[in-house]
Amino acid sequence: TPNEYEKDAKIDLYVEKINSHSYQMPYPYSYKNLFCQSSKSSADREDYEGNLGQKLTADKPQKTPYEIFMLYPQRDKYLCTKKYSKKEISELQWLIKNKYGIFWMV
């Protein structure tokens, strides 16, 4: 069912997986820690309860550290700074070349 949000209401943004239309193998968002992660430990993290389909397929959406608010324009806010090794850059390039994208949910 759709959610309704009031102006300035905080909207939780969840991420589930990195997937590709070209490859059948999805990866978890936390794959090799290539992306900004929540500072909370996995035990303290608020995970999305999910729907029946997600429970049956063992998909586990997790709350992201991004902060977004309804009808509140915001630009250029840094979430984290990360230095990548040559190997990590190569892995990111492989994901991009093979058309992987991130599956987001609100």
C-alpha positions as CSV (number, residue, x, y, z in Angstrom):
1,T,0.0,0.0,0.0
2,P,1.2,3.5,-0.7
3,N,2.5,5.7,2.1
4,E,1.4,9.2,2.6
5,Y,3.9,11.7,4.0
6,E,3.4,15.2,5.5
7,K,5.7,18.0,4.5
8,D,9.2,17.7,6.2
9,A,8.4,14.2,7.3
10,K,11.5,11.9,7.5
11,I,11.4,9.2,4.9
12,D,13.3,6.0,5.6
13,L,15.3,4.8,2.6
14,Y,16.1,1.1,2.4
15,V,18.4,-0.7,0.1
16,E,18.1,-4.4,-0.8
17,K,20.6,-5.5,-3.3
18,I,22.7,-4.8,-6.3
19,N,21.3,-6.5,-9.4
20,S,21.8,-6.6,-13.1
21,H,19.5,-7.2,-16.1
22,S,22.5,-8.9,-17.8
23,Y,23.6,-11.2,-15.0
24,Q,21.4,-13.4,-12.8
25,M,23.7,-13.1,-9.7
26,P,22.6,-10.3,-7.3
27,Y,24.9,-9.0,-4.6
28,P,24.0,-7.6,-1.2
29,Y,24.4,-3.8,-0.8
30,S,27.1,-4.4,1.7
31,Y,29.1,-6.3,-0.9
32,K,32.7,-5.9,0.0
33,N,31.8,-2.6,1.7
34,L,32.1,-0.7,-1.6
35,F,29.4,1.8,-0.6
36,C,28.7,4.0,2.4
37,Q,27.2,1.9,5.2
38,S,25.3,2.8,8.3
39,S,27.5,3.4,11.4
40,K,25.2,1.2,13.4
41,S,26.1,-2.5,13.9
42,S,24.0,-5.0,12.2
43,A,22.4,-5.9,15.6
44,D,21.3,-2.3,16.1
45,R,20.3,-1.6,12.5
46,E,16.6,-1.1,11.8
47,D,15.8,-3.5,9.0
48,Y,12.8,-3.3,6.8
49,E,10.1,-5.8,7.9
50,G,9.5,-6.8,4.3
51,N,6.6,-8.4,2.5
52,L,5.8,-12.1,2.1
53,G,7.6,-12.3,-1.2
54,Q,10.8,-10.9,0.3
55,K,10.6,-13.3,3.3
56,L,10.1,-16.3,0.9
57,T,13.2,-15.3,-1.2
58,A,15.3,-14.3,1.9
59,D,15.7,-10.8,0.7
60,K,16.8,-8.5,3.6
61,P,16.4,-4.8,2.9
62,Q,18.3,-2.7,5.3
63,K,17.9,1.0,6.3
64,T,20.5,3.3,4.8
65,P,22.2,6.2,6.5
66,Y,20.7,8.6,4.0
67,E,18.4,11.3,5.4
68,I,15.6,12.5,3.2
69,F,12.6,14.6,4.0
70,M,9.3,15.0,2.1
71,L,9.2,18.2,0.0
72,Y,12.5,19.4,1.4
73,P,15.0,20.3,-1.3
74,Q,18.5,19.4,-0.4
75,R,21.7,19.2,-2.5
76,D,25.3,18.1,-2.1
77,K,25.2,16.6,1.4
78,Y,28.1,14.2,2.0
79,L,27.3,10.9,3.5
80,C,30.8,9.6,3.8
81,T,34.3,9.9,2.3
82,K,35.9,6.7,1.1
83,K,39.3,6.0,-0.5
84,Y,39.2,3.1,-2.9
85,S,42.1,0.7,-3.6
86,K,42.9,-0.2,-7.2
87,K,41.1,-3.6,-6.7
88,E,38.0,-1.9,-5.4
89,I,38.0,0.5,-8.3
90,S,38.3,-2.5,-10.7
91,E,35.3,-4.2,-8.9
92,L,33.2,-1.0,-9.2
93,Q,34.1,-0.7,-12.9
94,W,33.1,-4.4,-13.4
95,L,29.7,-3.7,-11.7
96,I,29.1,-0.7,-13.9
97,K,30.2,-2.4,-17.1
98,N,27.9,-5.3,-16.4
99,K,24.9,-2.9,-15.8
100,Y,24.5,-3.5,-12.1
101,G,22.3,-1.1,-10.2
102,I,21.1,-0.6,-6.7
103,F,17.5,-1.5,-5.7
104,W,16.1,1.2,-3.4
105,M,12.9,1.3,-1.5
106,V,11.0,3.9,0.6
